[in-house]
C-alpha cells in the first residue's frame, strides 16, 4: 500500500488496482471565510496527477474537507469515470453539493456495509450521527493491509473494538490529533485562563487519540487533519498560540514519547509518499520541503502569498450595513418562535446579541419564551453573550455565509455565566435546517430515555461507586472512562463529571448520578 500525503486531511491511497483520493483540499482561498488555511502549504502538488484515482472519498461537508473549487475544476473525464464515496448521511446536502460540481456516480455507503472492489479492496465508511458532529471515517483493506483514516470522526470505543475483532490490528492509522474548536479561543477569558483550558483540552485530545491507537493496535500513526493555520490579519495571532487548542504534530509526538509508545510515528509533508508492504515502511521525502514551517517566519511569508485571496474572499461578504439591529432581532425571534421552539426552550438561556460597528447595538433573547427585550429580564437562566461586527451579522442575515461556516471562522466572541457548556444553544445557532434541529431535540430525548444502564466501579483509592454507564451527551460507554483527581472524563467529547458531587457535570449541565457503594 502506498499513501501520498496531500496536506491537512488529504491522502492518495494506492492499493492493488485501486487508487482512492481522500478529502483533497487545495483552495487558495482557504476555508470558513478565508479563516483556515492548509498547514503547511500544499500548492506545490500537481493536481492533475490526482485524477488517476478511481475512487474519491469526501468525509463530510466542512469546507476544509469538501473543496468545491477543486472538485469543480477537475476534468469532465474524471467526473464521469470516478466513483465518489460518502457516508449515507440523513442530510443530503453533501451529496447534492458534489452532484452540483458535475459528478454523477455517487455511492452513499451505510456505516455497517463494505464495498468490495473488482481490484480486491474492501472499503468501509463509519460515521457520527449527532447533527452537531456530522463526520465520517474510512477503512481500506487490501491484501491483508489495513489503513484507517479517522480524520475528524470521533469513533466510539465499541466501534473501534468491533474493527479489531473483524480486521485484527490496524496497520496504518491516521486521525485528527489537534483540537479544532472555538472553545476557549472565542471566549472572553483572561489569557492565563485561556492557556489553562487549552492545555487541558490538548491533553484530553492527546489521551483520546493515544487510547485509540492502543485499542486499534496500530503499528504506524500518520498525524493529519490539522492544525490549520490562520493567515488573515485579524486571526494571525491564533497561530502557534498556547491560548488555543491547535496543537502541532510535534506536540503530539512529544506526548507519545512521554507515554513510551513504541510504534512508528511518521509525519508526512504534502507530496511525500509512504510505502508499506505489510512489514516495513519507507518514505519518499519531498525535496522542496520547508524544514521550519512551525515558525512565524514561515507563516508571515505564507500569509503574504494569500493576501490577495483573503481580500477577494472577504469582499464577497461586503454589503451596506442597514437596519442590521432590527433585522437581527427579527431573525432571532423567528428562530426561537417558529424554527423548532423546543430547541430554543431546551437551551433555556438569556442570549444577548451584541453587534459592533455601523447600525449596531444589542438586545436580549429569552430562548425559553422567545421574547426579545432591550435589557435582560430573565432570572435564574444561564446568560450567553454572542458578539460580532455589523459586517458579519449582515452577511449572516443575508445568507452570504452559513452560521456553521461563520462559527468556524472565529470572528466573534462568546461569554457565558455560569461558565458551563450548553450544547443546545450552540445547536440553536449552528444548525441550519428544520430537520437538523428536530433531530437534535429527538436525540437529546432519546439519550435521556434509552441509556439507563448503570455500572459498578472500584476507584484507585478502593472506593466503590455506581453511576450511569452511558454519557448523557452522546451515549459513549463510561465504564472504563479515565478518572483523575475525582473527575471522570468521557473519552469521546471530554464531558467531565465530579464524582465527589454525585456525578454533577463540571463543564456541562448534565449528571451521571453517582452512588457510593462503600
C-alpha positions as CSV (number, residue, x, y, z in Angstrom):
1,X,0.0,0.0,0.0
2,X,1.3,3.4,-1.0
3,X,0.0,6.6,0.7
4,X,0.7,10.1,-0.6
5,X,0.1,13.0,1.8
6,X,-1.9,15.8,0.2
7,X,-1.9,18.2,3.2
8,X,-4.4,18.6,6.0
9,X,-6.7,15.6,5.9
10,X,-5.9,14.6,2.3
11,X,-4.4,11.4,1.1
12,X,-4.0,9.5,-2.1
13,X,-4.1,5.7,-1.3
14,X,-2.9,3.2,-3.9
15,X,-3.6,-0.4,-3.1
16,X,-3.5,-3.1,-5.7
17,X,-5.5,-2.0,-8.7
18,X,-7.4,0.8,-6.8
19,X,-6.5,4.4,-6.0
20,X,-8.6,6.3,-3.5
21,X,-8.4,10.1,-3.3
22,X,-9.4,11.3,0.2
23,X,-10.5,14.8,1.3
24,X,-8.5,16.8,-1.2
25,X,-8.3,20.5,0.0
26,X,-6.3,22.9,-2.1
27,X,-8.4,26.0,-2.4
28,X,-6.0,29.0,-2.3
29,X,-8.8,31.0,-0.6
30,X,-8.7,28.7,2.4
31,X,-11.9,27.7,4.2
32,X,-14.5,29.3,6.5
33,X,-14.4,32.8,5.1
34,X,-10.6,32.7,4.5
35,X,-10.0,31.9,8.1
36,X,-8.4,28.4,7.9
37,X,-5.6,27.5,5.5
38,X,-3.7,24.3,4.7
39,X,-0.7,24.0,7.0
40,X,1.9,23.6,5.6
41,X,1.0,25.0,2.2
42,X,0.3,22.3,-0.4
43,X,0.1,24.3,-3.6
44,X,3.2,22.5,-5.0
45,X,1.2,19.3,-5.6
46,X,0.3,18.5,-9.2
47,X,-3.5,18.3,-9.1
48,X,-3.9,16.7,-12.5
49,X,-1.9,13.7,-11.2
50,X,-4.7,13.0,-8.7
51,X,-7.1,12.2,-11.4
52,X,-5.7,8.7,-11.7
53,X,-7.9,7.8,-8.7
54,X,-10.9,5.6,-9.4
55,X,-12.5,6.4,-6.1
56,X,-13.0,9.8,-4.4
57,X,-13.9,9.9,-0.7
58,X,-15.3,13.1,0.9
59,X,-15.6,12.6,4.7
60,X,-18.1,15.5,5.4
61,X,-19.2,18.9,4.3
62,X,-16.8,21.2,6.3
63,X,-15.0,23.3,3.8
64,X,-11.6,22.1,4.8
65,X,-12.7,18.6,3.6
66,X,-15.2,19.4,0.9
67,X,-13.3,21.6,-1.6
68,X,-15.8,22.9,-4.1
69,X,-13.1,24.8,-6.1
70,X,-11.0,21.7,-6.6
71,X,-14.0,19.4,-7.4
72,X,-15.4,21.9,-10.0
73,X,-12.1,22.2,-11.7
74,X,-11.4,18.5,-12.2
75,X,-11.7,17.3,-15.8
76,X,-15.0,16.1,-17.2
77,X,-13.4,12.7,-17.9
78,X,-12.5,12.3,-14.2
79,X,-16.0,13.3,-13.1
80,X,-17.5,10.7,-15.5
81,X,-15.1,7.9,-14.5
82,X,-14.6,8.2,-10.8
83,X,-16.8,6.7,-8.1
84,X,-17.5,9.2,-5.3
85,X,-17.8,7.6,-1.9
86,X,-19.6,9.3,1.0
87,X,-21.5,8.2,4.1
88,X,-25.2,7.7,3.7
89,X,-25.9,10.8,5.8
90,X,-29.5,11.5,6.6
91,X,-28.9,15.1,5.4
92,X,-28.2,15.0,1.7
93,X,-26.5,18.4,1.2
94,X,-23.1,16.8,0.7
95,X,-24.4,14.5,-2.0
96,X,-26.2,17.4,-3.6
97,X,-23.2,19.7,-3.5
98,X,-20.9,17.1,-5.1
99,X,-23.5,16.4,-7.8
100,X,-23.6,20.2,-8.5
101,X,-19.9,20.0,-9.2
102,X,-20.6,17.6,-12.0
103,X,-20.1,14.2,-10.5
104,X,-22.7,11.6,-11.4
105,X,-21.5,8.3,-9.8
106,X,-22.0,9.0,-6.1
107,X,-22.2,6.0,-3.7
108,X,-23.6,6.5,-0.2
109,X,-22.3,3.7,1.9
110,X,-24.2,2.6,5.1
111,X,-21.9,2.6,8.1
112,X,-22.1,-1.2,8.6
113,X,-21.7,-2.3,5.0
114,X,-18.5,-2.7,2.9
115,X,-17.8,-2.0,-0.7
116,X,-15.7,-4.7,-2.3
117,X,-14.0,-3.5,-5.5
118,X,-13.1,-5.5,-8.6
119,X,-9.4,-4.9,-7.6
120,X,-9.8,-6.8,-4.3
121,X,-10.1,-3.8,-2.0
122,X,-12.6,-3.6,0.8
123,X,-13.8,-0.1,1.8
124,X,-15.9,0.8,4.8
125,X,-17.2,4.2,6.0
126,X,-18.1,4.8,9.6
127,X,-19.8,8.0,10.9
128,X,-21.0,10.1,13.7
129,X,-24.8,10.8,13.8
130,X,-25.1,13.7,16.2
131,X,-26.3,16.6,14.0
132,X,-23.6,18.8,15.5
133,X,-20.8,16.3,14.7
134,X,-21.5,15.0,11.2
135,X,-18.2,13.4,10.3
136,X,-17.1,10.0,8.9
137,X,-14.0,7.8,8.8
138,X,-12.9,5.4,6.1
139,X,-11.2,2.0,6.4
140,X,-9.4,0.5,3.5
141,X,-8.2,-3.1,3.4
142,X,-6.3,-4.8,0.7
143,X,-4.1,-7.9,0.6
144,X,-4.1,-8.1,4.4
145,X,-3.1,-4.5,4.9
146,X,-5.4,-2.1,6.7
147,X,-5.5,1.7,6.7
148,X,-8.0,3.5,9.0
149,X,-8.3,7.2,8.3
150,X,-10.5,8.6,11.1
151,X,-9.7,12.3,10.3
152,X,-12.2,14.4,12.4
153,X,-14.5,11.5,13.2
154,X,-14.6,10.5,16.9
155,X,-15.5,6.8,16.8
156,X,-16.9,5.2,19.9
157,X,-14.9,2.6,21.9
158,X,-17.4,0.0,20.8
159,X,-16.8,0.8,17.1
160,X,-13.0,0.6,17.5
161,X,-13.3,-2.7,19.3
162,X,-15.5,-4.0,16.5
163,X,-13.0,-3.0,13.9
164,X,-10.2,-5.0,15.6
165,X,-12.5,-8.0,16.0
166,X,-13.1,-8.0,12.3
167,X,-9.8,-6.9,10.8
168,X,-7.3,-7.6,13.6
169,X,-4.7,-4.9,14.5
170,X,-4.7,-1.9,12.2
171,X,-1.5,-1.4,10.2
172,X,-1.8,2.3,9.4
173,X,-3.9,4.8,11.4
174,X,-4.5,8.5,10.8
175,X,-6.6,10.8,13.0
176,X,-7.0,14.4,13.9
177,X,-4.6,14.9,16.8
178,X,-5.2,18.7,17.2
179,X,-8.2,20.4,18.6
180,X,-10.2,22.5,16.2
181,X,-12.9,24.1,18.2
182,X,-13.9,27.6,19.1
183,X,-13.7,26.9,22.8
184,X,-11.8,28.5,24.5
185,X,-10.4,30.6,21.6
186,X,-13.5,32.7,21.1
187,X,-14.5,33.1,24.7
188,X,-13.7,36.2,26.8
189,X,-11.4,34.6,29.3
190,X,-8.2,36.1,30.7
191,X,-5.1,35.0,28.9
192,X,-4.0,32.7,31.8
193,X,-7.4,31.0,31.8
194,X,-7.3,30.5,28.0
195,X,-3.9,28.8,28.4
196,X,-5.2,26.6,31.3
197,X,-8.3,25.5,29.4
198,X,-6.4,24.9,26.2
199,X,-3.7,22.9,27.9
200,X,-6.4,20.7,29.5
201,X,-8.2,20.2,26.2
202,X,-5.0,19.4,24.3
203,X,-4.0,16.8,26.9
204,X,-7.5,15.3,26.7
205,X,-7.4,15.1,22.9
206,X,-3.9,13.5,23.0
207,X,-5.1,11.0,25.6
208,X,-8.1,10.1,23.5
209,X,-6.1,9.5,20.3
210,X,-3.4,7.6,22.2
211,X,-6.1,5.4,23.6
212,X,-7.5,4.8,20.1
213,X,-4.0,3.9,18.8
214,X,-3.6,1.3,21.6
215,X,-7.2,-0.1,21.2
216,X,-6.7,-0.5,17.5
217,X,-3.2,-2.0,17.9
218,X,-2.0,0.4,15.3
219,X,1.7,-0.1,14.4
220,X,2.0,3.2,12.4
221,X,0.4,6.5,13.1
222,X,0.1,9.3,10.5
223,X,-0.8,12.7,12.0
224,X,-3.3,14.6,9.9
225,X,-6.4,16.7,9.8
226,X,-4.8,19.7,11.4
227,X,-3.9,22.0,12.6
228,X,-4.9,24.7,10.1
229,X,-3.2,28.0,10.1
230,X,-4.7,31.5,10.2
231,X,-3.3,33.9,7.6
232,X,-5.7,36.9,7.7
233,X,-4.6,39.9,9.7
234,X,-7.5,39.6,12.3
235,X,-6.7,35.9,13.1
236,X,-3.0,35.6,12.6
237,X,-2.4,35.8,16.4
238,X,-4.0,32.3,16.7
239,X,-1.0,30.6,15.1
240,X,1.3,28.6,17.4
241,X,-0.6,30.1,20.3
242,X,-0.9,28.3,23.7
243,X,-4.2,30.1,24.3
244,X,-5.8,27.8,21.6
245,X,-6.4,24.1,21.2
246,X,-4.5,24.0,18.0
247,X,-1.5,21.8,18.7
248,X,1.2,20.7,16.3
249,X,2.3,17.3,15.2
250,X,5.5,17.8,17.3
251,X,3.4,18.4,20.4
252,X,1.6,15.1,19.9
253,X,4.8,13.2,19.1
254,X,6.3,14.5,22.4
255,X,3.2,13.3,24.3
256,X,3.5,9.8,22.7
257,X,7.2,9.7,23.6
258,X,6.4,10.6,27.2
259,X,4.0,7.7,27.3
260,X,6.6,5.4,25.7
261,X,4.5,4.4,22.6
262,X,6.8,2.1,20.6
263,X,5.1,2.3,17.2
264,X,6.0,4.2,14.1
265,X,5.2,7.9,14.1
266,X,5.5,9.2,10.6
267,X,4.9,12.8,9.9
268,X,4.4,13.3,6.1
269,X,4.9,16.6,4.3
270,X,2.5,17.3,1.4
271,X,3.6,15.3,-1.7
272,X,5.6,12.8,0.4
273,X,4.9,9.1,-0.3
274,X,4.8,6.3,2.3
275,X,5.4,2.7,1.1
276,X,4.2,-0.1,3.3
277,X,4.5,-3.8,2.4
278,X,2.9,-5.3,5.5
279,X,6.3,-5.5,7.3
280,X,8.4,-2.4,6.6
281,X,7.7,1.2,5.9
282,X,9.7,3.7,3.9
283,X,9.1,7.3,2.8
284,X,10.0,9.2,-0.4
285,X,10.7,12.7,1.0
286,X,9.8,15.9,-0.9
287,X,13.0,17.7,-1.8
288,X,11.4,21.2,-1.7
289,X,10.1,20.7,1.9
290,X,10.3,23.7,4.2
291,X,12.1,22.4,7.2
292,X,11.0,25.2,9.5
293,X,7.3,25.5,8.8
294,X,6.5,25.6,12.5
295,X,7.8,29.2,12.7
296,X,6.4,32.7,12.4
297,X,8.8,33.5,9.6
298,X,7.2,30.7,7.5
299,X,3.7,31.8,8.5
300,X,4.3,35.5,7.7
301,X,5.8,34.6,4.3
302,X,2.9,32.2,3.7
303,X,0.3,34.9,4.6
304,X,1.9,37.3,2.1
305,X,1.2,34.7,-0.7
306,X,-2.5,34.5,0.3
307,X,-3.2,38.2,1.0
308,X,-5.0,38.8,-2.3
309,X,-7.0,35.6,-2.0
310,X,-8.1,36.7,1.5
311,X,-9.1,40.2,0.3
312,X,-11.1,38.6,-2.6
313,X,-12.9,36.3,-0.2
314,X,-13.8,39.0,2.4
315,X,-15.1,41.2,-0.4
316,X,-17.7,38.7,-1.3
317,X,-19.4,39.2,2.1
318,X,-19.4,43.0,1.9
319,X,-22.9,44.6,2.0
320,X,-24.2,48.0,3.1
321,X,-24.9,47.8,6.8
322,X,-28.5,49.0,7.0
323,X,-31.2,48.0,9.6
324,X,-28.8,45.4,10.9
325,X,-30.0,45.6,14.5
326,X,-33.7,45.4,13.7
327,X,-33.2,42.6,11.2
328,X,-31.2,40.7,13.7
329,X,-34.0,41.0,16.3
330,X,-36.5,39.6,13.7
331,X,-34.1,36.8,12.8
332,X,-33.5,35.6,16.3
333,X,-37.2,35.9,17.3
334,X,-38.1,33.8,14.3
335,X,-35.5,31.2,15.2
336,X,-36.9,30.9,18.7
337,X,-40.6,31.1,18.0
338,X,-41.0,29.3,14.7
339,X,-38.0,27.1,13.9
340,X,-38.3,24.2,16.4
341,X,-39.1,26.2,19.6
342,X,-38.3,23.0,21.5
343,X,-34.6,23.5,20.8
344,X,-34.7,27.1,22.0
345,X,-36.5,26.0,25.1
346,X,-34.0,23.2,25.6
347,X,-31.2,25.8,25.5
348,X,-33.1,27.9,28.1
349,X,-30.7,30.9,28.2
350,X,-30.8,34.6,28.3
351,X,-29.0,35.2,25.0
352,X,-27.5,38.7,24.4
353,X,-26.7,39.5,20.8
354,X,-24.2,42.4,20.6
355,X,-23.5,43.9,17.2
356,X,-20.4,46.2,17.0
357,X,-20.0,48.8,14.3
358,X,-22.3,50.8,12.0
359,X,-26.0,50.3,12.7
360,X,-25.1,48.1,15.7
361,X,-26.4,47.7,19.2
362,X,-27.6,44.9,21.4
363,X,-30.7,43.0,22.5
364,X,-31.6,40.0,24.6
365,X,-33.5,36.9,23.6
366,X,-35.1,34.7,26.2
367,X,-34.9,31.4,24.4
368,X,-37.4,29.8,26.7
369,X,-40.1,32.3,25.8
370,X,-39.0,33.8,22.5
371,X,-39.2,37.3,24.0
372,X,-36.9,40.0,22.6
373,X,-36.0,42.8,25.1
374,X,-33.6,45.7,25.2
375,X,-32.2,44.6,28.6
376,X,-32.2,41.3,30.4
377,X,-35.4,40.5,32.1
378,X,-34.8,36.8,32.9
379,X,-33.9,35.4,36.3
380,X,-32.2,32.1,37.0
381,X,-31.2,31.4,33.4
382,X,-27.7,30.9,32.1
383,X,-26.5,34.0,30.3
384,X,-24.7,33.8,26.9
385,X,-23.4,36.9,25.1
386,X,-22.6,36.5,21.4
387,X,-20.8,39.5,19.9
388,X,-19.7,40.1,16.3
389,X,-19.4,43.1,13.9
390,X,-22.3,44.5,11.9
391,X,-20.3,43.5,8.8
392,X,-20.5,39.8,9.6
393,X,-24.1,40.0,11.1
394,X,-25.3,41.5,7.8
395,X,-23.6,38.7,5.9
396,X,-25.3,36.1,8.1
397,X,-28.7,37.7,7.8
398,X,-28.4,37.9,4.0
399,X,-27.3,34.2,3.9
400,X,-24.0,35.1,2.3
401,X,-22.4,32.8,4.9
402,X,-23.9,30.0,6.8
403,X,-23.9,30.0,10.6
404,X,-21.9,26.8,10.5
405,X,-19.2,28.4,8.4
406,X,-19.2,31.5,10.4
407,X,-18.9,29.7,13.8
408,X,-15.8,28.0,12.3
409,X,-14.4,31.4,11.2
410,X,-13.7,32.5,14.8
411,X,-14.8,36.1,14.0
412,X,-16.9,36.6,17.1
413,X,-16.7,36.4,20.9
414,X,-18.7,34.5,23.5
415,X,-19.2,35.0,27.2
416,X,-21.3,32.7,29.4
417,X,-22.4,32.8,33.0
418,X,-22.2,30.4,34.7
419,X,-19.2,29.1,32.7
420,X,-20.8,25.8,31.7
421,X,-21.1,24.3,28.2
422,X,-24.6,24.5,26.9
423,X,-24.6,22.5,23.7
424,X,-28.2,23.3,23.0
425,X,-27.6,27.0,22.5
426,X,-24.7,26.2,20.1
427,X,-27.1,23.9,18.2
428,X,-29.7,26.7,18.2
429,X,-27.2,28.9,16.4
430,X,-25.3,26.3,14.4
431,X,-27.9,24.0,12.8
432,X,-29.3,25.3,9.6
433,X,-32.4,23.3,8.7
434,X,-35.6,22.4,10.4
435,X,-34.8,18.7,10.1
436,X,-31.4,19.1,11.8
437,X,-32.9,21.0,14.7
438,X,-35.7,18.4,15.1
439,X,-33.2,15.6,15.0
440,X,-31.1,17.2,17.7
441,X,-34.0,17.6,20.0
442,X,-35.1,14.0,19.3
443,X,-31.6,12.7,20.0
444,X,-31.5,14.6,23.3
445,X,-34.7,13.0,24.4
446,X,-33.7,9.6,23.2
447,X,-30.3,9.7,25.0
448,X,-32.1,10.6,28.2
449,X,-34.6,7.6,27.9
450,X,-32.5,4.8,26.4
451,X,-29.2,4.8,28.2
452,X,-30.3,4.0,31.7
453,X,-27.9,1.1,32.4
454,X,-25.7,1.5,35.5
455,X,-22.2,0.3,36.2
456,X,-20.1,-0.5,39.2
457,X,-16.5,0.6,39.6
458,X,-13.7,0.5,42.1
459,X,-11.6,3.6,42.1
460,X,-7.8,3.7,42.8
461,X,-8.4,4.6,46.4
462,X,-10.5,1.4,46.9
463,X,-13.8,3.3,47.0
464,X,-16.7,1.6,45.1
465,X,-19.3,3.6,43.2
466,X,-22.2,3.1,40.9
467,X,-23.1,5.5,38.2
468,X,-24.8,5.9,34.8
469,X,-22.8,3.8,32.3
470,X,-23.5,5.9,29.2
471,X,-22.6,9.6,28.8
472,X,-25.8,11.7,28.7
473,X,-24.3,13.7,25.8
474,X,-23.7,11.2,23.0
475,X,-24.1,7.8,24.6
476,X,-20.4,6.9,25.0
477,X,-19.7,4.0,27.3
478,X,-18.2,5.4,30.6
479,X,-17.5,2.1,32.4
480,X,-13.7,2.5,31.7
481,X,-13.5,6.3,31.3
482,X,-10.5,7.9,32.9
483,X,-10.8,9.1,36.4
484,X,-8.3,11.7,37.7
485,X,-8.5,13.6,41.0
486,X,-12.1,12.6,41.4
487,X,-13.1,13.7,37.9
488,X,-14.4,11.3,35.3
489,X,-13.9,12.4,31.7
490,X,-15.8,11.0,28.8
491,X,-13.3,9.8,26.2
492,X,-15.3,10.9,23.2
493,X,-16.1,14.6,23.6
494,X,-14.4,15.2,27.0
495,X,-17.5,15.9,29.1
496,X,-16.4,15.9,32.8
497,X,-18.2,14.8,35.9
498,X,-17.4,15.3,39.6
499,X,-17.6,12.0,41.4
500,X,-17.5,13.7,44.8
501,X,-20.6,15.7,43.9
502,X,-23.0,13.0,42.8
503,X,-21.5,13.0,39.3
504,X,-22.5,16.6,38.6
505,X,-21.3,18.0,35.3
506,X,-18.2,20.2,35.5
507,X,-18.1,21.6,32.0
508,X,-21.7,20.7,31.1
509,X,-25.2,20.8,32.7
510,X,-25.7,17.1,32.9
511,X,-25.0,14.4,35.6
512,X,-24.2,10.7,35.8
513,X,-25.8,10.2,39.2
514,X,-23.1,8.6,41.4
515,X,-23.9,6.4,44.4
516,X,-21.3,5.3,46.9
517,X,-21.4,1.6,47.5
518,X,-18.8,1.6,50.2
